[in-house]
Amino acid sequence: MTEHTSHNIEALEAKVDELLALSQRLAEENKNLKAQLQDIKTDRSALVEQKEHVRAQVESMISRLKAMETA
């Protein structure tokens, strides 16, 4: 094997190592982003439920106020 070929192989190995490291970092980042997305979806669901509960309370108060006006 020539020195040039040996150098090319070493350079290729270094690039492969870099790509593997990048792949691992991106996989970890993807995992974290998926977890964040799930947390956000859970929070959103809770907020929608809370909003509906508050809306029902407000509608109930409005109905009682209207009933008081006509009484």
Number of C-alpha atoms within 10 A of each C-alpha: 5 7 8 9 10 11 11 12 12 12 12 12 12 12 12 12 12 12 12 12 12 12 12 12 12 12 12 12 12 12 12 12 12 12 12 12 12 12 12 12 12 12 12 12 12 12 12 12 12 12 12 12 12 12 12 12 12 12 12 12 12 12 12 11 12 11 10 9 8 6 6
